[in-house]
Amino acid sequence: MSKKIGVIAEDVSDVETLYEFTCKIAPEASFRFMKFVGHGCGKLRRKCKAWAGNLKDRGCEYLIVVHDLDDRAEPTLRAELEALIPESEFSGHLVLIPVRELEAWLLCDSPALKTVFGSRLLPKIPAHPETLADPKKELRVRVRKAEGSQYLHTIHNKRIASASQVDLVEKKCQSFKPFVAFIQSALC
């Protein structure tokens, strides 16, 4: 029987990216995602509590709330989101806050970018993607420079995640580590 994981995210591409990474972290696990998408951070925060309750009512054992840090203070944002989750209702939950944007995770694996965009050469990637002010823009610029291709987060994020090596992302992005640990605990 597959485990149901509820995901509340800002964008559909965030959910798809987490799904691809989950498949890599727990390849033998039987799971499915059920989701709510805020199409931005404001709606996500306003609706998070109601959506969490709905996901619990639909049989989700686990809950992940993913919200980009952007320019916020991490402890404040984490406390705000934690307060919206009915803690005792889930077997486990995770407030996942990628530093700046989730796209920083996608800038960790040059071979994955080469594969997804069909580059002849390995694209140059930053040593510390979480220090970038705008990882999504950086990804767009680097892809265009490398191959003249156009990066669209709605199409490419899940493809990059699917081609990425989890250990490289975990090594370069501290904000990714709690996700790996959570998935391993829930599904492995």
Residue pairs with C-beta under 8 A, 6 or more apart in sequence:
1 30
2 30
2 31
2 32
3 29
3 30
3 31
3 32
3 61
3 62
3 186
3 187
4 31
4 32
4 33
4 34
4 58
4 59
4 60
4 61
4 62
5 22
5 31
5 32
5 33
5 34
5 60
5 61
5 62
5 63
5 64
5 186
6 33
6 34
6 35
6 36
6 51
6 52
6 55
6 56
6 58
6 60
6 62
6 63
6 64
6 90
7 15
7 18
7 33
7 34
7 35
7 36
7 63
7 64
7 65
7 66
8 35
8 36
8 37
8 38
8 44
8 48
8 51
8 52
8 55
8 63
8 64
8 65
8 66
9 15
9 18
9 35
9 36
9 37
9 38
9 44
9 65
9 66
9 67
10 37
10 38
10 39
10 40
10 41
10 44
10 66
10 67
10 68
11 37
11 39
11 153
12 35
12 37
12 154
13 153
13 154
13 157
13 158
14 37
14 66
14 102
14 157
15 33
15 35
15 37
16 157
16 158
16 161
17 102
17 105
17 106
17 157
17 158
17 160
17 161
18 33
18 64
18 66
18 96
18 161
18 179
19 33
19 158
20 158
20 161
20 162
21 105
21 161
21 164
21 166
21 169
21 179
21 183
22 29
22 31
22 33
22 183
22 187
23 162
24 161
24 162
24 164
24 166
25 166
25 180
25 183
25 184
25 187
25 188
26 183
26 184
26 187
26 188
29 187
29 188
31 187
34 55
34 58
34 60
36 47
36 51
36 54
36 55
38 44
38 45
38 47
41 67
41 68
41 70
44 65
44 67
45 67
45 80
45 81
45 84
48 65
48 81
48 84
48 85
49 84
49 85
49 86
52 63
52 65
52 84
52 85
52 86
52 89
53 86
53 89
55 63
56 63
56 86
56 89
56 90
60 90
61 90
61 91
61 92
61 186
62 90
62 91
62 92
62 93
62 94
62 182
62 186
63 85
63 90
63 92
63 93
63 94
64 93
64 94
64 96
64 179
64 182
65 81
65 84
65 85
65 93
65 94
65 95
65 96
66 96
66 97
66 98
66 102
67 77
67 81
67 95
67 96
67 97
68 97
68 98
68 100
68 101
68 102
69 77
69 97
69 98
69 99
69 100
69 101
69 175
70 100
70 101
74 97
74 99
77 97
78 95
78 97
81 95
81 97
82 95
85 93
85 95
87 93
91 186
92 182
92 185
92 186
94 178
94 179
94 182
96 175
96 178
96 179
96 182
97 175
98 104
98 105
98 130
98 173
98 175
98 176
99 130
99 173
99 174
99 175
100 130
100 132
100 133
100 134
100 135
101 134
101 135
101 136
102 135
102 157
103 135
103 136
103 138
103 139
103 153
103 157
104 129
104 130
104 132
104 135
104 173
104 175
105 129
105 161
105 164
105 169
105 173
105 175
105 176
106 112
106 113
106 135
106 139
106 157
106 160
106 161
106 164
107 113
107 125
107 126
107 129
107 132
107 135
107 138
107 139
107 142
108 125
108 129
108 164
108 168
108 169
108 171
108 172
108 173
109 125
109 160
109 163
109 164
109 165
109 168
109 169
110 122
110 123
110 124
110 125
111 122
111 163
111 165
112 160
112 163
112 164
112 165
113 119
113 122
113 123
113 125
113 142
113 143
113 146
113 160
114 121
114 122
114 123
115 163
116 156
116 159
116 160
116 163
117 123
117 143
117 146
117 147
117 149
117 151
117 156
118 147
118 149
119 146
119 147
120 147
121 146
123 142
123 143
123 145
123 146
123 147
124 142
124 146
125 142
126 132
126 138
127 172
128 172
129 135
129 138
129 172
129 173
130 172
130 173
130 174
130 175
132 138
136 153
139 151
139 153
140 150
140 151
143 149
143 150
143 151
143 156
144 150
144 151
166 180
169 176
170 176
170 177
170 180
